[in-house]
Structure formats: C-alpha cells, structure tokens
Amino acid sequence: MAATAVPAAPRTVTAVDPYANRYWIAFSVTLAAVLELIDTSIVNVAIPHMMGNLGATLDEIAWVSTGYIIANVIVIPMSSWLAGWFGRRRYLTISILIFVVSSFMCGASTGLWELVIWRVIQGLGGGALLSTAQATLFEAFPPDEVGMGQAIFGMGVMVGPTLGPTLGGWIIDNYDWPWIFYINVPLGLVAAALVWAFVRDSRLGHKATRVDGWGILFLAVGIGALQWLLERGERNDWFQSGFIVVLAVTSVVSLAAFIWRQLTFEQPIVNLRVLRSRQLATGVAMASVLGFALYGSVFVLPIFLQQLHGFTAWQTGQVIFPGAIASAVTMAVVGRNANRIDARYTIVAGSLVFFACMWQLSQLSPDAGADDVFWPLILRGFGLGLIFVPLTNASMADLGPRDVPQGTALFNLTRQLGGSVGIALLATLLTRFQLEARATLVTHLSSGDAAVTQRLDQLTRAMISRGGDPVAAAQQATAVRRACSPSRVST
C-alpha cells in the first residue's frame, strides 16, 4: 500500500507590532531631551560660584552658557540629515554618550576655557536630543495616538526650562557647582541604554550620498553669529557696538548664502522646501512666538522673586514648578483627545489664557506675595498645555512621513531662537527700566531735599549712639548718601 502524504500544517506567522515599545521609546527620548533643556539654564544659578572657583570675570564666565547654546542651535537644523546619515538609533545613542562624557568633563574642569570647550561639545551632543526625539515619537506611535506621544515629549519641553534653575539652586545649596554636570551622567547612561534597546532606525529614512560642506559652513556661521548676537547684544549696547554690527552682517550674509545653497543643492543639509506646506510654515512662525513666551517668562520671573523678595533659587523653583505640573497635566489630557479636538480652538484658547496670565503678572508690585504669583502661573501652565500638542500635530499634519524629521528640526530651531530673542529683548528692557527708575530716584538725593536731610540726621544719630564722635558720624552719614548719588549710580 502506498504511503499517503500528510499535508504539512500551515505555519502561523505572528505579526510584530511596530508600536509595541512606544512608551519605553517615549520615556527614553524625552528623558534625553529633558537633560538637554535643563542644561540650557541650570548653569545660570551656579555662575557666581564658578567665577570664584575659576577666577573668571562675568564676561568670561558667560561663555559657559553662550558656547553651549550656540553649539546647540547649530546642530538642531542638521539633526534630520545626521540621523539619516548615521541611522537614528546610532545617532541618538552616540549623541547622548557625547553629552554624558562632556558633562563629566565639565564637572572635572579646572580652568575656564577647558570648561567652555567641554560645554561646546556638550551642546553639539545635546542638539540631537530635541528634534530627533520628537520625530522618533511621530513614528513610534500609531496615528490615533500621536497626540499622546507629543504630549509626553511636550511635558519635558515645558518642565525642562523650569526645572533647570530649581534643580541648580538645590544642588548649589547642598553640594558644589560641578554636581550640576555630574548629575547628567547616571541619567544620561540610562537614557542611552534605553534608546539603544528600544529605538530602531526609521522605516522611512533616507541617507544622503553626498555631504554638503558649504551648506554646513554657511549654517554654522549664520546661526552661530545670530545666537552670539542675541546672547551678547544687551551687554554690548546692541548696535552701538561695532562688534555687534559685524555679527549682524555676518549672520545675514551667511544665512542668505545658506538658503540659496539649500534651494539649489541636490541633497541639502536642511530641506527648506518642506516650508511649502502652509501648515508647517505657520506652525514654525508660531513656534518662535511660543519660545519667546516660554523662555522670556521663565527668565523674568526669577529675577523679580530673587531680587525684590529675596528668594533663593530653590524657593523660586518651588513657586514656579506647580505651573509646569499644570502644563504637563493639561498636555496629557489634550494629547489623549487630540483626534477629537480641533487644534485651532485649543491653540486660540490657550493663547488667550496665556495672555490673561501675563496681564495678571504685569500688575505685580513689590508688595505681591507668593499667592499673587502662584495662581497666574497655574493659569500660564494650563494655557501652554493647550497650545503645544495641537500646534505640533497641526504643523506636521500636512507633511509626508519622510519630511516629518525635517519639520520637527525647523520647529524646534525656531522655538529655541524665539526663546533667545525673548530673553535678549526682555533683558534689554529690564536694564533700561532699572536705569530709568534709578534716574528718577536720584533726582531726590540732594542735600537740600527735606527727606534726605532727615535721613542724614537719623544716620548721624545712629552712628553717635554706637560710640562715634559727632564729626566722624556726620562724615560717615554723608558717605552713605554719596553711595546713592547720581554719579555713583551712573558708574
């Protein structure tokens, strides 16, 4: 009898869910982005300690912050091209490791310029961690959950700038300035390990076959000069300084050459053609306004609390941080319901709420208490939470999947530059308002003014009561008055 062939059982193919690890991916890339954003502002509270330890002047120590930010904004627009050239997984992991190693070397630096060099390298590593992370999340989450992925990323974007000075103040109060860099090491290693384990190269990635060297040069010079101008303009009295004029001309010429190069070169570093999308062009413009509002308000409020109310950096952070939590909670809710909400309504509503908050804060006086600041900041967080996720999703909605990384790079670049413009403008206005107020005050500091005469008499009697003779006491009281004279104020 012939053997009967038994048909083989059909093999069961188990489909691999490309979104299975989306929350691990979101956690890892957002952690890396938060570290980058924190380091943008955390050094500000440590500057006096660095100056004393390294023997640096204020102008010299400012390069610790300026060098980092310039390197950062140069890399951000190139991050899409770099991720395609090296592979997203490898590029993100290497960038985080560069950030970690340079953070350790910053803390171990014994000289000013050694620290500045490592801060520049740290900025080059950190530049990948914003736009590449955001682009990764667009691909890691299914279309109906993209809003949730962007909400997780947005929490980091909103909390990072607020957390920097707060965390820095606590570290300075309890340890020493090198620890503001050392804290990046364990957290960065965790982020690098998670990225390597869960992030995969883009399924839609495209690798260039040629390197646009001229494009990189024009971009680095143009963006670098612009950021340098914004960082140092107020200190150099803006266009009254020949150096600032040179920076402005260099930036304009280099950026014009960069735009021409990118529009004519076959494989550009930055594909500016994606701005043909009206939604992306509008979103990029609004991102600059968002950066202006976010970084500008974060810059001004700590000055008000610390200089007029005597708050420490840690106490200031305790006042500001609840607003960041309100922003994070709002983004989580908006992100989960992103597909059911018209982005136009939430962006407009968030903008109106933010305006109302800024109006309330503009009415603050030296007599204001913590409660007068707390609730407007909660409102501010709520407004920003309504804006960020819908604005990001609407900006990218018109792009093809391959163009999303380029779109996120431009979106993050304009947000960072908008923040730099906001800080520069508000620093200039703050300085001018202070000078005007001092000029008004010192007009009354003349020996013929009744209030000044009364004050001199009080000071003289106070010094006599401490054992001084009348002549010496009068001289000391006059010296105190001269310390507030117009000539002294002008110096």
Phi and psi in degrees as a GROMACS rama.xvg file:
@    title "Ramachandran Plot"
@    xaxis  label "Phi"
@    yaxis  label "Psi"
@TYPE xy
-73.9276  142.163  ALA-2
-70.202  136.451  ALA-3
-88.6777  125.308  THR-4
-71.5149  130.311  ALA-5
-94.0939  119.545  VAL-6
-62.317  137.814  PRO-7
-69.8356  142.68  ALA-8
-67.9269  137.488  ALA-9
-62.7339  137.025  PRO-10
-75.2525  137.97  ARG-11
-90.9675  121.027  THR-12
-99.4045  119.786  VAL-13
-91.9648  118.652  THR-14
-70.3129  136.9  ALA-15
-87.8124  126.068  VAL-16
-77.1143  112.256  ASP-17
-67.7817  -12.6038  PRO-18
-107.605  13.7009  TYR-19
-59.9415  -39.1062  ALA-20
-103.549  26.8587  ASN-21
-61.3384  -36.1358  ARG-22
-75.978  -31.1863  TYR-23
-66.3782  -40.7648  TRP-24
-63.3033  -44.5971  ILE-25
-60.727  -42.925  ALA-26
-64.5576  -43.8193  PHE-27
-68.6187  -46.495  SER-28
-74.256  -30.8959  VAL-29
-70.5122  -37.8835  THR-30
-59.4979  -43.8788  LEU-31
-63.3833  -42.3682  ALA-32
-64.9899  -39.242  ALA-33
-62.5747  -42.187  VAL-34
-59.3702  -42.3092  LEU-35
-63.9449  -43.0744  GLU-36
-70.4603  -38.3685  LEU-37
-60.0759  -42.0445  ILE-38
-71.072  -11.1872  ASP-39
-68.8603  -32.941  THR-40
-120.076  -13.6105  SER-41
-66.4438  -29.2485  ILE-42
-71.5969  -19.4805  VAL-43
-59.6955  -38.7776  ASN-44
-76.1804  -15.4064  VAL-45
-97.6799  -1.56751  ALA-46
-57.5198  -45.1036  ILE-47
-60.1517  -37.9887  PRO-48
-68.3429  -40.2637  HIS-49
-63.5147  -41.6119  MET-50
-58.84  -45.2894  MET-51
-68.4944  -40.2509  GLY-52
-74.5981  -35.4634  ASN-53
-100.448  -3.68118  LEU-54
64.8121  42.1729  GLY-55
-110.419  152.822  ALA-56
-81.4795  171.132  THR-57
-64.3698  -40.9887  LEU-58
-62.6942  -38.3756  ASP-59
-71.0001  -44.9015  GLU-60
-69.6567  -21.3858  ILE-61
-61.7526  -23.2317  ALA-62
-67.5358  -19.088  TRP-63
-63.0912  -37.7966  VAL-64
-86.0928  -44.4315  SER-65
-62.9061  -44.4397  THR-66
-60.1171  -40.5627  GLY-67
-64.0774  -47.0985  TYR-68
-68.9631  -39.5972  ILE-69
-61.8335  -47.4335  ILE-70
-60.4802  -38.0845  ALA-71
-62.4817  -50.0716  ASN-72
-73.5473  -21.2369  VAL-73
-70.244  -39.2019  ILE-74
-77.9458  -34.4533  VAL-75
-51.5917  -51.7749  ILE-76
-67.9575  -20.1926  PRO-77
-90.2212  -4.78552  MET-78
-62.9605  -34.9655  SER-79
-63.5341  -45.6924  SER-80
-64.7136  -41.5014  TRP-81
-66.2239  -38.4835  LEU-82
-64.7902  -36.7065  ALA-83
-70.8617  -36.0889  GLY-84
-69.8697  -46.5773  TRP-85
-94.0478  -17.0269  PHE-86
94.656  132.621  GLY-87
-59.1647  -45.6084  ARG-88
-61.0165  -47.9575  ARG-89
-66.363  -43.1658  ARG-90
-64.29  -45.658  TYR-91
-62.2462  -45.9018  LEU-92
-63.6953  -46.6229  THR-93
-63.3416  -40.165  ILE-94
-62.4171  -41.808  SER-95
-64.8263  -41.2609  ILE-96
-66.2882  -38.0625  LEU-97
-60.9161  -42.1613  ILE-98
-61.7142  -42.7835  PHE-99
-66.5299  -50.3374  VAL-100
-61.6312  -45.7109  VAL-101
-66.3546  -32.5683  SER-102
-61.785  -45.5505  SER-103
-61.7557  -43.0554  PHE-104
-68.9134  -30.5809  MET-105
-60.9876  -46.6377  CYS-106
-65.3121  -31.1057  GLY-107
-88.0892  -1.94365  ALA-108
-65.6911  141.129  SER-109
-112.385  -4.09435  THR-110
-135.923  157.106  GLY-111
-60.9024  -52.7919  LEU-112
-73.1913  -24.9493  TRP-113
-62.8912  -44.1395  GLU-114
-63.7895  -42.5452  LEU-115
-62.3458  -43.3075  VAL-116
-60.9311  -44.4008  ILE-117
-69.5698  -29.84  TRP-118
-67.6629  -37.08  ARG-119
-63.3713  -44.464  VAL-120
-63.4811  -39.2592  ILE-121
-61.1146  -40.6001  GLN-122
-65.7979  -36.0611  GLY-123
-65.3568  -39.3768  LEU-124
-69.5276  -39.5969  GLY-125
-72.5994  -22.0095  GLY-126
-60.5399  -24.8998  GLY-127
-77.7152  -18.4631  ALA-128
-82.7479  -6.40997  LEU-129
-97.0866  -68.4874  LEU-130
-68.1472  -37.1131  SER-131
-66.0469  -38.7602  THR-132
-63.2084  -44.6743  ALA-133
-66.05  -41.9131  GLN-134
-63.5437  -37.1895  ALA-135
-60.7517  -39.7012  THR-136
-70.0381  -30.5244  LEU-137
-62.7488  -31.6792  PHE-138
-91.9144  -25.1274  GLU-139
-77.0517  -24.0575  ALA-140
-106.715  143.538  PHE-141
-64.8331  159.159  PRO-142
-53.1706  -36.1296  PRO-143
-80.4387  -2.70512  ASP-144
-122.455  9.01593  GLU-145
-58.1317  -37.8125  VAL-146
-59.0107  -37.6893  GLY-147
-67.7339  -40.006  MET-148
-61.9251  -42.8472  GLY-149
-70.1196  -28.9977  GLN-150
-65.4796  -41.5656  ALA-151
-62.0619  -44.8696  ILE-152
-64.6222  -41.4006  PHE-153
-62.4617  -34.0959  GLY-154
-57.1376  -44.0278  MET-155
-65.4913  -40.3655  GLY-156
-64.0474  -37.6252  VAL-157
-81.0751  -38.2643  MET-158
-77.1257  -35.5398  VAL-159
-54.1332  -54.7217  GLY-160
-61.5163  -30.8487  PRO-161
-76.9047  -37.7159  THR-162
-71.2422  -27.81  LEU-163
-54.9947  -61.8873  GLY-164
-62.4129  -33.8174  PRO-165
-64.5291  -52.3819  THR-166
-63.545  -40.6803  LEU-167
-61.6904  -42.0691  GLY-168
-62.0609  -41.6722  GLY-169
-66.0865  -41.7754  TRP-170
-64.5806  -44.5101  ILE-171
-63.7887  -38.7721  ILE-172
-66.417  -30.0643  ASP-173
-110.792  -22.1253  ASN-174
-131.14  -129.719  TYR-175
-142.129  166.532  ASP-176
-58.9309  -32.9631  TRP-177
-58.1877  -23.6035  PRO-178
-72.7462  -15.4017  TRP-179
-68.5519  -19.4818  ILE-180
-97.421  -39.4402  PHE-181
-62.5454  -28.4852  TYR-182
-64.8587  -21.6855  ILE-183
-70.7895  -23.9561  ASN-184
-64.4018  -57.5336  VAL-185
-64.981  -40.308  PRO-186
-67.3884  -38.7801  LEU-187
-66.0121  -39.0866  GLY-188
-64.9642  -38.4372  LEU-189
-62.4379  -45.7271  VAL-190
-62.2302  -42.4539  ALA-191
-63.6289  -42.2151  ALA-192
-64.1127  -41.3936  ALA-193
-68.4842  -40.5177  LEU-194
-61.9963  -44.7869  VAL-195
-64.8145  -33.6276  TRP-196
-77.5397  -35.5044  ALA-197
-116.345  -29.3668  PHE-198
-79.4688  138.802  VAL-199
-120.686  158.372  ARG-200
-61.1899  149.774  ASP-201
-60.7717  136.996  SER-202
-71.4198  -16.6471  ARG-203
-115.859  10.4907  LEU-204
-64.4448  150.725  GLY-205
-131.934  125.375  HIS-206
-98.8298  127.814  LYS-207
-69.7026  152.575  ALA-208
-102.153  -9.48782  THR-209
-131.852  149.058  ARG-210
-101.269  124.613  VAL-211
-86.5562  83.8068  ASP-212
-62.7286  -42.1822  GLY-213
-64.1552  -38.4888  TRP-214
-61.9363  -43.3564  GLY-215
-62.4155  -42.4081  ILE-216
-63.9561  -48.7534  LEU-217
-61.8729  -40.7131  PHE-218
-63.9072  -48.0717  LEU-219
-61.1324  -45.0491  ALA-220
-69.0657  -44.8281  VAL-221
-66.2974  -52.1652  GLY-222
-68.7069  -40.1091  ILE-223
-61.8217  -44.7025  GLY-224
-64.7377  -39.5965  ALA-225
-63.4531  -46.286  LEU-226
-66.2089  -38.9159  GLN-227
-61.5205  -42.791  TRP-228
-59.3575  -45.9119  LEU-229
-66.7882  -35.5749  LEU-230
-73.1086  -36.5623  GLU-231
-109.35  -4.00677  ARG-232
-58.9605  -49.095  GLY-233
-63.9944  -38.3726  GLU-234
-68.2273  -29.5022  ARG-235
-101.082  16.0013  ASN-236
61.8645  36.0028  ASP-237
49.1019  -127.594  TRP-238
-80.8168  8.16811  PHE-239
-77.1235  -14.633  GLN-240
-97.9481  130.064  SER-241
-62.899  -33.2507  GLY-242
-64.3291  -41.3146  PHE-243
-66.1403  -37.5781  ILE-244
-61.9503  -42.7487  VAL-245
-61.9936  -42.5319  VAL-246
-61.6109  -42.0234  LEU-247
-64.2487  -46.1979  ALA-248
-63.375  -43.1945  VAL-249
-60.1486  -42.5219  THR-250
-65.405  -46.5316  SER-251
-62.9035  -47.7832  VAL-252
-64.3696  -44.8327  VAL-253
-65.9385  -42.2632  SER-254
-69.4732  -34.7906  LEU-255
-64.503  -42.9384  ALA-256
-64.6642  -36.4266  ALA-257
-64.4942  -45.5453  PHE-258
-61.6221  -45.6519  ILE-259
-59.4701  -42.7703  TRP-260
-64.3853  -42.4304  ARG-261
-69.8708  -28.5307  GLN-262
-84.5515  -13.7197  LEU-263
-113.407  -17.8839  THR-264
-83.8845  142.854  PHE-265
-65.9187  -38.768  GLU-266
-125.933  78.5918  GLN-267
-70.7929  155.129  PRO-268
-67.4166  -42.4576  ILE-269
-122.801  117.748  VAL-270
-83.2209  89.4992  ASN-271
-70.0304  -12.1676  LEU-272
-65.7922  -18.173  ARG-273
-65.3115  -18.7337  VAL-274
-73.3529  -1.75179  LEU-275
-63.4453  -24.752  ARG-276
-68.8578  117.427  SER-277
-62.2005  -34.5374  ARG-278
-67.1367  -42.6728  GLN-279
-67.1587  -43.6453  LEU-280
-59.5457  -42.7804  ALA-281
-66.6656  -42.258  THR-282
-63.8121  -39.6689  GLY-283
-63.5032  -42.0871  VAL-284
-62.7409  -42.2007  ALA-285
-71.0508  -29.5627  MET-286
-62.6761  -36.7818  ALA-287
-64.8908  -38.0244  SER-288
-67.1233  -40.2432  VAL-289
-61.772  -44.3584  LEU-290
-62.8034  -41.6513  GLY-291
-56.7261  -48.5138  PHE-292
-68.0403  -43.83  ALA-293
-67.2142  -56.2249  LEU-294
-72.2769  -34.8362  TYR-295
-63.3845  -45.5259  GLY-296
-69.3605  -34.9797  SER-297
-66.822  -30.308  VAL-298
-73.7113  -44.647  PHE-299
-76.4079  -43.8222  VAL-300
-60.4015  -45.1986  LEU-301
-58.4932  -33.9106  PRO-302
-63.4453  -43.2745  ILE-303
-61.105  -47.3649  PHE-304
-70.7826  -37.3671  LEU-305
-83.7518  -39.0064  GLN-306
-82.9301  -36.7899  GLN-307
-94.4409  -27.3354  LEU-308
-112.107  -4.6208  HIS-309
71.8398  24.1528  GLY-310
-71.7113  147.447  PHE-311
-81.4568  169.945  THR-312
-61.3584  -38.2797  ALA-313
-66.4159  -43.0408  TRP-314
-66.0674  -38.232  GLN-315
-61.4277  -43.2352  THR-316
-61.3821  -37.3591  GLY-317
-64.6293  -30.6441  GLN-318
-75.6167  -40.0879  VAL-319
-82.0182  -33.1512  ILE-320
-60.7984  -38.7695  PHE-321
-56.7751  -32.0215  PRO-322
-64.9633  -36.2613  GLY-323
-66.4807  -37.0548  ALA-324
-64.8957  -40.9651  ILE-325
-60.3415  -39.3914  ALA-326
-64.0327  -43.5992  SER-327
-63.8647  -43.5421  ALA-328
-64.1981  -43.3818  VAL-329
-61.3253  -42.8259  THR-330
-64.8422  -36.2772  MET-331
-62.2303  -43.0129  ALA-332
-67.963  -46.4583  VAL-333
-65.3473  -40.8157  VAL-334
-62.7385  -39.5083  GLY-335
-67.3815  -27.3724  ARG-336
-111.262  22.2848  ASN-337
-60.0542  -35.3705  ALA-338
-75.532  -14.1807  ASN-339
-104.231  -1.94636  ARG-340
-119.047  133.975  ILE-341
-73.1494  120.522  ASP-342
-58.6884  -32.9609  ALA-343
-61.0365  -38.9161  ARG-344
-70.0325  -44.2076  TYR-345
-68.9948  -37.3329  THR-346
-65.1279  -44.5471  ILE-347
-64.015  -45.1288  VAL-348
-61.9636  -44.1045  ALA-349
-63.1822  -38.3811  GLY-350
-65.0305  -40.5664  SER-351
-66.2138  -41.2717  LEU-352
-64.1808  -42.6118  VAL-353
-62.9893  -42.101  PHE-354
-60.9075  -42.8444  PHE-355
-61.4673  -39.6309  ALA-356
-63.8452  -46.8994  CYS-357
-62.9042  -34.5928  MET-358
-64.7195  -42.4657  TRP-359
-62.4514  -43.7033  GLN-360
-67.5789  -29.1494  LEU-361
-68.5004  -16.5466  SER-362
-90.9291  2.66003  GLN-363
-66.418  146.989  LEU-364
-128.638  171.663  SER-365
-59.3379  -17.9418  PRO-366
-85.4135  -4.02466  ASP-367
-65.8413  145.532  ALA-368
-106.588  -177.482  GLY-369
-61.6672  -36.4105  ALA-370
-65.633  -30.5499  ASP-371
-69.4951  -20.759  ASP-372
-97.5308  -35.357  VAL-373
-59.1836  -52.24  PHE-374
-71.89  -39.068  TRP-375
-60.2567  -33.4168  PRO-376
-71.3441  -33.6111  LEU-377
-62.4581  -43.414  ILE-378
-63.2196  -40.905  LEU-379
-61.134  -44.3495  ARG-380
-62.0322  -40.1227  GLY-381
-63.4476  -43.3239  PHE-382
-64.7149  -44.8273  GLY-383
-64.1828  -35.4063  LEU-384
-64.6299  -32.7134  GLY-385
-72.7372  -24.1652  LEU-386
-88.3175  -47.2232  ILE-387
-61.9725  -55.622  PHE-388
-65.0904  -49.7778  VAL-389
-60.8553  -37.3647  PRO-390
-65.3636  -43.1633  LEU-391
-63.7659  -49.2886  THR-392
-63.567  -41.8937  ASN-393
-67.2771  -35.1395  ALA-394
-64.8884  -37.0189  SER-395
-93.1508  -8.65933  MET-396
-62.9342  -26.4731  ALA-397
-90.9204  -3.15663  ASP-398
-93.9718  149.135  LEU-399
-71.6909  158.692  GLY-400
-54.8576  -35.0558  PRO-401
-71.4133  -21.6997  ARG-402
-92.9379  -9.8058  ASP-403
-59.6762  -45.1683  VAL-404
-57.0975  -39.0137  PRO-405
-67.9676  -38.0005  GLN-406
-63.515  -43.8187  GLY-407
-66.2976  -33.27  THR-408
-63.2374  -46.2994  ALA-409
-67.47  -37.512  LEU-410
-61.262  -46.7084  PHE-411
-71.9386  -34.4773  ASN-412
-62.3198  -48.3172  LEU-413
-67.7824  -32.0535  THR-414
-65.1425  -42.2261  ARG-415
-66.1881  -44.3343  GLN-416
-66.6447  -36.9809  LEU-417
-60.8908  -39.9385  GLY-418
-63.3222  -40.2996  GLY-419
-64.9594  -41.1426  SER-420
-63.2029  -42.2471  VAL-421
-60.8125  -46.1249  GLY-422
-65.1292  -43.274  ILE-423
-63.1721  -45.5383  ALA-424
-65.1369  -45.6638  LEU-425
-69.3154  -33.9985  LEU-426
-64.1405  -39.7173  ALA-427
-65.6392  -46.5565  THR-428
-62.8172  -40.822  LEU-429
-63.022  -43.0432  LEU-430
-63.4269  -43.4721  THR-431
-67.4439  -39.2567  ARG-432
-64.1117  -38.4854  PHE-433
-64.8772  -42.1905  GLN-434
-64.8588  -39.9824  LEU-435
-64.2692  -41.8243  GLU-436
-65.2531  -41.268  ALA-437
-64.4465  -41.303  ARG-438
-61.6179  -37.9638  ALA-439
-66.516  -40.8299  THR-440
-67.0794  -44.4097  LEU-441
-72.617  -13.754  VAL-442
-64.3685  -20.4305  THR-443
-96.3519  -0.608705  HIS-444
-94.3052  55.0208  LEU-445
-111.313  154.901  SER-446
-65.8028  -19.3905  SER-447
-86.1659  -7.56062  GLY-448
-74.9182  133.374  ASP-449
-61.8424  -40.7614  ALA-450
-65.9651  -37.2004  ALA-451
-68.3943  -41.9832  VAL-452
-60.1694  -42.8332  THR-453
-63.8313  -40.123  GLN-454
-67.0257  -40.115  ARG-455
-61.2136  -40.295  LEU-456
-64.5125  -41.2335  ASP-457
-64.5169  -42.1814  GLN-458
-65.4304  -40.8872  LEU-459
-62.5128  -46.4818  THR-460
-64.7528  -35.6022  ARG-461
-64.9348  -39.1047  ALA-462
-74.1398  -32.0771  MET-463
-65.6871  -37.9367  ILE-464
-65.4948  -19.5348  SER-465
-91.8375  9.76541  ARG-466
105.392  2.29688  GLY-467
-84.4095  153.555  GLY-468
-78.779  157.174  ASP-469
-56.6245  -39.1658  PRO-470
-66.8337  -48.2347  VAL-471
-63.7891  -38.2084  ALA-472
-64.3418  -40.2981  ALA-473
-65.7672  -38.4854  ALA-474
-65.1  -40.7809  GLN-475
-66.0065  -39.9333  GLN-476
-64.1314  -40.4001  ALA-477
-64.444  -37.6654  THR-478
-62.7163  -37.8987  ALA-479
-63.7234  -41.3693  VAL-480
-63.9251  -41.2847  ARG-481
-65.4245  -26.3977  ARG-482
-63.6465  -21.4291  ALA-483
-109.501  14.1381  CYS-484
-72.5054  162.631  SER-485
-56.8348  -39.9187  PRO-486
-65.3508  -38.1199  SER-487
-69.5162  -39.6426  ARG-488
-63.2361  -39.5293  VAL-489
-66.7902  -22.2123  SER-490
